[in-house]
Amino acid sequence: MLFFVVPAKAQEPFVSTTVDKKDILIGEQIRFSVKIIFPTNAYKVNWFSVPDSIAHFEVVERNKIDTSFNSSTTSYEQTILITSFDSGQWNLPQFPVKFQSTQGNVAREALSEAIGITVGYSPADTTGQLRDIKPIMEVTIEDYTWYYVAGGALLLLLIIYFAGRYLKKRPKKEKPLFTAHLSAYEEAVAALKILKGYNLQNESQVKPYHVGLGETFKRYVARKQNTRLDNATTGDLLLQMPAAGLNADEVSSLASALRTGDAVKFAKYKPSAVESEESLEKVAAIINRLEQKSPTQTTKP
């Protein structure tokens, strides 16, 4: 009988309960450990559950369940940190661990041990001795003002340095070649209208008339091309006109008007009032023709 009973007992699940201390101060923590051992592959375990708050105790932390195996048995162990803020003598309750046999429908239940815990306060000082008042301690106050000043100055220098580098490397915006409130065409129309008001019977106004006519045309072409033509001669302007879309007759008409102006400026040529007016009409017609190629204004001179 003894040989048959002992092996049978060895196959029963075994539950052990331990704590690291049974006397604690209020708020001190206890390590509450539960360990079970059972035959490998003989049972399925339904592990116990501890609520967050137990009578007179509170759960602080739950550690993971540690599992270990050997040739014939399996063990589970879990440690739970518990504390209490109620003074007195209290029992940690029993927690059920359920086992379900893998060989049939046999179910077993094992309980953890109910352990008594004493929760108290720190022992009072019963000596009755008076304690001396501690002397006043001198406190050294460090002045960090200069650190702040130096840090601020360094930061300011860094900002100036990097701002200077940025401004130096930033591409400079090119200034526009021409500044005018009117378009190139509108400006030419206005200039021709002024020239029409000259008294060509007065010899003193003939030369300014032709100089203004040539400058008006040159400025119109320069603004349309967005380039400087201050030093361009009449021949330079005429060479550009075929590329601008003028035919041979139109280039010839323009050449007649501009070269009349050159003769007045450089050879003291004195054209008639009719010839001067025709020069203005020719320049106006060419400007209108060029504007048709690249229109900016519908008004004609």
Sequence and secondary structure as in RCSB ss.txt:
>XXXX:A:sequence
MLFFVVPAKAQEPFVSTTVDKKDILIGEQIRFSVKIIFPTNAYKVNWFSVPDSIAHFEVVERNKIDTSFNSSTTS
YEQTILITSFDSGQWNLPQFPVKFQSTQGNVAREALSEAIGITVGYSPADTTGQLRDIKPIMEVTIEDYTWYYVA
GGALLLLLIIYFAGRYLKKRPKKEKPLFTAHLSAYEEAVAALKILKGYNLQNESQVKPYHVGLGETFKRYVARKQ
NTRLDNATTGDLLLQMPAAGLNADEVSSLASALRTGDAVKFAKYKPSAVESEESLEKVAAIINRLEQKSPTQTTK
P
>XXXX:A:secstr
 HHHHHHHHHTS EEEEEES SEEETT EEEEEEEEEEETTTEEEE     SEETTEEEEEE   EEEE SSEEE
EEEEEEEE  S EEEEE   EEEEEESSSS EEEEE   EEEEEE      S                 HHHHHH
HHHHHHHHHHHHHHHHHHHS      S   SS HHHHHHHHHHHHHTS TTSGGGHHHHHHHHHHHHHHHHHHHH
TS  TT  HHHHHHHHHHHT  HHHHHHHHHHHHHHHHHHHS     HHHHHHHHHHHHHHHHHHHHHS S    
 
